[in-house]
Amino acid sequence: MMFIERIKQLRKECQLPLRKFAAALDIDSATYWKIERGERRAKREHIPIIAEILQADPKELLTLWLADQVVAVVENDREISDKVLDVAKQNISKG
């Protein structure tokens, strides 16, 4: 979970307590704690807010968030995951 590790790292670098960070996202601390532990996923709409709070690159955070979503979908089919990603990349290039 690349996205979670990155925001956890940035939050700690900013010395921002979990409860204050959760409040800035307008979610309760327990919910954010579940996100940091990987039990829940952050919502896409939180990414620009997180980037602003942590003074991070929103494109980097979105990239990591999307990559985590892709991994979650294909990780159980490892024998064909490379092919799946190649086909998806080809279709995105056509679009």
N, C-alpha and C positions, 0 to 999 in steps of 0.2 A: 504494500500500500504506500506508494510513493508520495501521493498527495498528503496523506496523514502525517507521514514522517517529516515532510517538508514544513507543513504548518506548525507542527509541534516544535521543530527546531527553531523556526522563526519566532514563535511565541516565547520560547525560552530565552532566545537572544534579546528580545525586546523586554524581557523580565515582566511580562504581562501575566498576571494571575489568571488561571482558568476561569474563575467566576466572573472577572471583569471582561474577559474575552467573550464569554458566552453572552453576557449582558449586551455587549456591543453588537452581537449577532441577533439579538432579540430572541434568544432561546435560553432555556434553563440550564444550569450547570450540569445536571445529570445527563441531559441530552447531549451536551457538548462532550462530556466525559466519555459517553458511548461512542461518539464519533472518533475521538482520539484513541480509543482502544480498538477501533475497527468493528464495533458491534452495530454501528449505523453508518450510513453514508451522508456526507455533507450534501446539501442541495446546491445545484448549479447557481442559483441566484445568490448564494452566500459568497461565491468566489470573488466578485469585485469588492465586496465589503471586507472580506478577509485580506485581500491584497492591499486595500487602503489602510486598514488598521495596522498591518504588519509591514507596511511600506515595501511590498513585494511586487514583482512583475505579474500582472494579472494573466498575461498570456502563458507564462511559465506555470502558474497554478492551474489554469484551465487545461493545459496540456497534460499535466500530471493527473488531474482529476479524470479527464477523458481516458487516459491510458489505463487508469485503475478500472474504469467501467469496462473497457475492452477485455482486460485480463479476467475480470469476473465472469464475462460471458464465455470466453474460450478456454479457460484454464482446465476444465474437465475433459476437454477433447484435445489433449496435448499432441496426439499423433497426427492430427490434421490442422493444428492451430496455425502453423506457418503458411499452409495453403490458404486457409480462411483469410488470414491477414493480407496475403498477396492478392486474392480475388477482391477483397474489400478495397484495397489501395487502387487497383486497376479501375474499379467502378467509380471511385471518388475522382480519379483523374479524368474520366470520361465526362463527368457531370459538369 
